[in-house]
C-alpha cells in the first residue's frame, strides 16, 4: 500500500510518500504501526484530532477498514475561502 503525507505531516516525517506492507485492519491500526517506527512518525501522528485521512481518495475516519486499500493519505484539515 502507498501512504501519502501532505503539508506539515510530510515535513515532520520527511517523506512525501512511502510503500508500506501492513496487516493493519483499520487506519488507526496503521497509524499505531507507523508511530512505532520512529520519532518522526510518532510526532506526526501525536494528535489525530489535527489530521484528516483518505483511503483510496475518499475521506474517511480513523476506524475505517483497510481491507483491499491501495492508498492512504494523511493531511491537516483544509480551509478555503
HUTAUR-V593528 format. One record per run of one state. SS is the DSSP state (hx for helix, st for strand, lp for the rest). FROM is the first residue (numbers start at 0). LEN is the number of residues. Records with the same first field share a line. If there is no record, write none. Layout:
SS=FROM-LEN  FROM-LEN
//
This chain:
lp=0-1  5-2  13-3  19-6  35-3  44-3  50-1  55-2  60-4  65-5  75-6
st=1-4  16-3  25-1  51-4  57-3  64-1  70-5
hx=7-6  26-9  38-6  47-3
//
